[in-house]
Amino acid sequence: MSRTEKSALRLIGQIYDAAEKPELWPVFLTEAADALRSNLATIVLHDLTSFDGTVGFMNGASPEAQKAYETLWGAKNIYLLRGVGRLRPGTVVHGGMLCTDEEILRTDYYNEFLRPNDWFYAAGGPIITDCEVVSLFSIQRPRRKGQFEERELELIRQLMPHLQRAVRMHHHLHTLQSSVQAVDSVAIGVIAVSASGKLLMANHSARKTLQENDGLALTRNGIVVTGTPQARQFADLISAATTTGNGLGLHAGGALPVERPSGKRPYAVLVTPTHSTGLTCTSQRPAAIIFVSDPEQRPRPAAEVLRNLFALTAAESRVALLLGDGNSPGEIADMLRVSSNTLKSHLSRIYAKTNTSRQAELVRLLMTLPTGPAA
């Protein structure tokens, strides 16, 4: 195993620890900065309209520097301004791919913010873009350390899909406490499995889904997809995710629709590695979590209603309904197997036609409309 792979495995484990316990993000950022010979590592959110930044986690900066970034310099970040619109979520670059050293040296951003903090070269990229907000992972180091090398970029590339999965995992678990009782109260199905694929925990919604045996079932070999074309893909996702969750792999899991023999709308399934210790009452540590969203459990308007009221196309109606089911744009892109740019175009037209501007507003609108079967 190469040195880069060893570093990646250690850092991936820390990412999934932090996905459950956000207070551990500084541990990951410190290790990532050390592995990349850097003195700053950050996860920040940027509004894509104003470009204002909100520091999620920043390690290697003083409280004063963090405040200065949020109040002034985030909106003048030359790497952000050059990269927005050009970089897809998950893309990893170094600063030299966006602008030259000479350009940076002429900016106020460098002379008044980067230089006093001994930062110059940067590497990283967008983790996830959801509607009007982008989350960014960034590593920076002094000019004397030189530009980031290809092997260092490769390490960040190995980390990026796990950062994406951790953000989505947090999206699903942010309302939960570290107890089975809290998990049991949510509508989405939550299933924890061991490194061998053994079922460790299933909340009420997940147990109900498995009992119905309508595409997902519990067998002596673990959770399986039954009677649908996604069986092999699902098994591969579980195997890869549990290997990563056990500290032996680099795969970040994935999302897929699971068709149902009954003809009902497909389950939306997300498989993610985990190091969670708070989801089960057993001594075994979960290696993967399976999230199952059942659109049949959510009252929603028929696609025909959306077409008649708002002139949405069939593709736009499908995206709108998936948003209403609580899926993130990234998950929808995975399920529909379309690019982030294609999905962004759909979202722009949906918001324009429905006179909304973000997912929460669209969901509230959908809840007020007449419900019916999918068209």
C-alpha positions in Angstrom: 0.0 0.0 0.0 1.4 3.4 -1.0 2.1 6.2 1.4 -0.7 8.3 -0.3 -3.2 5.4 0.2 -2.3 5.0 3.9 -2.8 8.8 4.4 -6.1 8.6 2.5 -7.4 5.7 4.6 -6.6 7.5 7.9 -8.2 10.7 6.7 -11.3 9.0 5.3 -11.9 7.4 8.7 -11.7 10.9 10.3 -14.2 12.3 7.8 -16.8 9.7 8.8 -16.1 10.3 12.4 -16.7 14.0 11.9 -19.9 13.3 9.8 -21.5 12.0 13.0 -19.7 14.3 15.5 -19.0 17.8 13.9 -16.7 18.7 16.7 -14.2 16.3 15.2 -13.9 18.2 11.9 -10.8 20.2 13.3 -9.1 16.8 13.9 -9.5 15.9 10.2 -8.5 19.4 9.0 -5.3 19.3 11.1 -4.3 15.9 9.8 -5.2 16.9 6.2 -3.1 20.1 6.5 -0.1 18.1 7.9 -0.3 15.5 5.2 -0.2 18.2 2.5 2.6 20.3 4.1 0.1 23.2 4.7 -0.8 25.5 7.5 -4.5 26.1 6.7 -7.4 23.7 6.0 -11.0 24.9 5.7 -14.6 23.9 4.9 -16.6 27.0 4.0 -20.0 27.8 2.5 -20.3 30.5 -0.1 -23.5 32.2 -1.4 -23.4 32.0 -5.1 -25.1 35.3 -5.5 -23.2 37.6 -3.2 -20.2 35.3 -2.8 -20.2 36.0 0.9 -18.5 33.2 2.9 -19.5 31.4 6.1 -16.8 29.4 7.8 -18.0 26.0 8.6 -14.7 24.7 10.0 -11.3 26.3 9.7 -8.1 25.0 11.2 -4.9 27.1 11.2 -6.5 30.5 11.4 -7.0 32.9 14.2 -10.5 33.9 15.2 -9.7 37.4 13.8 -8.8 35.9 10.4 -12.0 33.8 10.4 -14.1 36.8 11.1 -12.3 38.9 8.4 -12.9 36.2 5.9 -16.7 36.1 6.6 -17.1 39.9 6.7 -14.9 41.0 3.9 -12.4 38.7 2.2 -14.6 35.7 1.4 -16.4 37.7 -1.3 -13.0 38.7 -2.8 -11.4 35.2 -2.8 -9.8 35.2 -6.3 -9.8 31.4 -6.4 -13.5 31.3 -5.8 -14.3 34.0 -8.3 -12.3 32.2 -11.0 -13.6 28.8 -10.2 -17.4 29.3 -9.8 -19.2 28.2 -12.9 -16.1 26.3 -14.1 -15.7 23.6 -11.5 -18.2 20.8 -11.0 -18.7 19.5 -7.4 -16.0 17.0 -6.7 -13.4 18.6 -9.0 -10.0 19.1 -7.4 -7.6 21.8 -8.6 -4.6 23.9 -7.4 -4.7 27.7 -7.5 -2.4 27.8 -10.5 -5.0 26.2 -12.6 -7.3 29.2 -12.0 -4.8 32.2 -12.0 -1.1 32.9 -12.2 1.1 33.8 -9.2 1.6 37.2 -10.7 -2.2 37.8 -10.8 -2.5 36.8 -7.1 0.3 39.0 -6.0 -1.4 42.1 -7.4 -4.7 41.5 -5.5 -5.8 43.1 -2.2 -6.9 39.6 -1.3 -3.3 38.5 -1.2 -1.6 41.6 0.1 -4.1 42.3 2.9 -5.4 38.9 3.8 -3.2 36.0 2.6 0.2 37.5 3.1 -0.2 38.6 6.7 -1.3 35.0 7.5 1.5 33.4 5.6 -0.8 31.7 3.0 -0.3 31.7 -0.7 -0.7 28.4 -2.7 -4.1 26.8 -2.5 -5.7 23.5 -3.5 -9.1 21.9 -3.2 -12.5 22.3 -4.8 -16.3 22.4 -4.4 -17.8 19.6 -2.3 -21.5 20.0 -3.1 -23.6 22.8 -4.7 -27.1 22.9 -3.4 -29.2 25.5 -5.1 -27.6 28.9 -4.3 -24.9 27.7 -1.9 -21.6 25.9 -2.6 -19.5 24.2 0.1 -15.7 24.3 -0.5 -12.8 22.3 0.8 -9.5 24.2 0.7 -5.9 23.7 1.7 -3.4 26.5 1.7 0.3 26.9 2.5 3.1 29.4 2.4 4.7 30.5 -0.9 8.1 29.0 0.2 6.5 25.5 0.2 5.9 25.6 -3.5 2.9 24.7 -5.7 0.9 21.6 -4.9 2.2 18.5 -6.7 0.2 15.9 -8.6 0.6 13.3 -5.8 -0.9 15.8 -3.3 -3.8 16.6 -5.6 -4.4 12.9 -5.9 -4.8 12.6 -2.2 -7.4 15.3 -2.2 -9.2 13.6 -5.1 -9.4 10.4 -2.9 -10.9 12.4 -0.1 -13.4 14.5 -2.1 -16.1 11.8 -2.7 -16.0 11.0 1.0 -16.5 14.7 1.9 -19.4 14.7 -0.4 -20.9 11.6 1.2 -20.3 13.0 4.7 -22.2 16.2 3.8 -25.2 14.2 2.5 -25.0 11.9 5.5 -25.1 14.9 7.9 -28.1 16.3 5.9 -30.0 13.1 6.7 -28.9 12.8 10.4 -28.8 16.4 11.5 -32.2 16.2 13.2 -31.2 13.0 15.1 -29.6 12.6 18.5 -27.1 9.8 19.2 -29.8 7.3 20.2 -32.0 4.7 18.6 -35.1 6.4 20.0 -34.4 9.6 18.0 -33.6 7.7 14.8 -36.8 5.7 15.2 -38.9 8.9 15.1 -38.0 10.0 11.6 -39.9 9.1 8.4 -36.8 8.2 6.4 -35.6 4.6 6.7 -32.3 4.3 8.5 -30.4 1.0 8.5 -27.0 0.3 10.0 -25.0 -2.7 9.0 -21.7 -4.2 10.2 -18.5 -4.8 8.2 -19.9 -8.2 7.2 -23.2 -6.7 6.1 -25.1 -7.9 9.1 -28.1 -5.9 10.2 -27.3 -4.0 13.4 -30.2 -1.5 13.5 -33.3 -0.6 11.5 -35.6 2.2 12.6 -39.4 1.9 12.4 -39.7 3.2 8.9 -37.0 0.8 7.7 -38.5 -2.2 9.4 -41.8 -1.4 7.8 -40.1 -1.2 4.4 -38.3 -4.5 4.8 -41.4 -6.3 6.0 -43.2 -5.3 2.8 -40.6 -7.1 0.8 -41.3 -4.8 -2.2 -37.8 -4.5 -3.7 -35.9 -4.5 -0.4 -35.7 -7.4 2.1 -33.8 -8.8 5.0 -32.2 -12.2 4.5 -29.6 -14.3 6.4 -27.0 -12.6 4.2 -28.1 -9.1 5.1 -30.1 -6.4 3.3 -30.7 -7.2 -0.3 -32.6 -5.9 -3.4 -35.0 -8.5 -4.6 -36.5 -9.0 -8.1 -35.2 -5.8 -9.7 -32.3 -4.9 -12.0 -30.5 -3.0 -9.2 -29.7 -6.1 -7.1 -26.1 -6.4 -8.2 -25.4 -2.7 -8.0 -26.9 -2.5 -4.5 -24.8 -5.5 -3.3 -21.7 -3.9 -4.7 -22.4 -0.6 -3.0 -22.9 -2.3 0.4 -19.7 -4.3 -0.1 -17.7 -1.2 -1.0 -19.2 1.0 1.6 -18.6 -1.5 4.5 -15.0 -2.0 3.4 -14.4 1.7 3.6 -16.3 1.9 6.9 -14.0 -0.8 8.2 -11.0 1.3 7.4 -9.8 -0.8 4.4 -11.2 0.9 1.3 -11.6 4.2 -0.5 -15.1 3.8 -2.0 -17.7 6.5 -0.9 -20.9 4.5 -1.5 -23.6 6.0 -3.7 -27.3 6.6 -4.4 -29.6 4.6 -6.6 -33.3 4.2 -7.2 -34.7 0.7 -6.3 -37.6 -0.4 -8.4 -40.5 -2.2 -6.7 -42.2 -5.3 -8.0 -45.6 -3.8 -6.9 -45.2 -1.0 -9.5 -45.1 1.7 -6.8 -42.6 4.6 -7.2 -39.0 3.4 -6.6 -37.3 3.8 -3.3 -34.6 6.4 -3.2 -31.6 4.7 -1.5 -28.3 6.2 -0.3 -25.5 3.9 0.9 -22.7 5.6 2.8 -19.7 4.3 4.9 -19.8 5.3 8.6 -17.8 5.1 11.8 -20.9 5.9 13.8 -21.1 4.5 17.4 -24.4 6.1 18.4 -26.9 4.3 16.2 -27.0 0.8 17.7 -27.3 -0.8 21.1 -24.9 -3.5 20.2 -21.1 -3.7 20.8 -20.5 -4.0 17.0 -19.5 -0.8 15.2 -21.6 -0.1 12.1 -19.6 0.1 8.8 -22.3 1.5 6.6 -25.6 3.3 6.8 -28.5 2.8 4.3 -31.0 5.6 4.0 -34.3 4.6 2.3 -36.8 7.3 1.2 -40.3 6.0 0.2 -42.1 8.5 -2.0 -45.3 6.7 -1.4 -45.2 7.8 2.3 -45.2 11.5 1.3 -48.3 13.1 0.0 -47.4 15.0 -3.1 -49.1 16.4 -6.2 -49.3 14.3 -9.4 -46.9 15.2 -12.2 -49.9 16.2 -14.2 -50.8 18.8 -11.7 -47.4 20.4 -12.0 -47.6 20.4 -15.7 -51.0 22.0 -15.8 -50.4 24.6 -13.1 -46.9 25.6 -13.9 -46.2 24.3 -17.4 -43.4 22.1 -16.1 -42.0 19.5 -18.6 -42.0 15.8 -17.7 -38.3 16.0 -16.7 -38.9 19.1 -14.6 -41.9 17.6 -12.9 -39.8 14.5 -11.9 -37.0 16.7 -10.5 -39.5 18.9 -8.6 -41.2 15.8 -7.1 -37.9 14.3 -6.0 -37.0 17.6 -4.4 -40.3 17.5 -2.6 -39.4 14.0 -1.3 -36.5 15.5 0.5 -33.7 14.5 -1.8 -30.8 16.9 -2.3 -29.8 18.1 -5.8 -26.7 15.9 -5.7 -28.7 12.8 -4.9 -31.2 13.6 -7.6 -28.4 13.9 -10.2 -27.2 10.5 -9.1 -30.6 8.9 -9.3 -31.5 10.3 -12.7 -27.9 9.9 -14.0 -27.6 13.4 -15.2 -24.8 15.9 -14.8 -24.9 18.6 -12.2 -25.1 21.2 -15.0 -28.2 19.5 -16.5 -29.8 19.3 -13.0 -29.0 23.0 -12.4 -30.7 24.0 -15.6 -33.8 22.0 -14.5 -33.8 23.7 -11.1 -33.5 27.1 -12.6 -36.5 26.6 -14.8 -38.5 25.0 -12.0 -37.9 27.9 -9.6 -38.7 30.4 -12.4 -42.0 28.7 -13.4 -43.1 28.2 -9.7 -42.0 31.6 -8.5 -39.8 30.1 -5.8 -36.1 30.5 -5.3 -35.0 27.5 -3.1 -35.8 24.0 -2.2 -37.6 24.8 1.1 -40.0 27.2 -0.7 -40.7 24.7 -3.4 -41.5 22.0 -0.8 -43.9 24.3 1.0 -45.6 25.0 -2.4 -45.9 21.3 -3.3 -47.5 20.6 0.1 -50.4 23.0 -0.7 -51.2 21.4 -4.1 -53.8 18.6 -4.8 -52.2 15.2 -4.4 -52.6 12.2 -6.7 -50.8 9.3 -8.4 -47.7 10.0 -10.4 -48.3 10.5 -14.1 
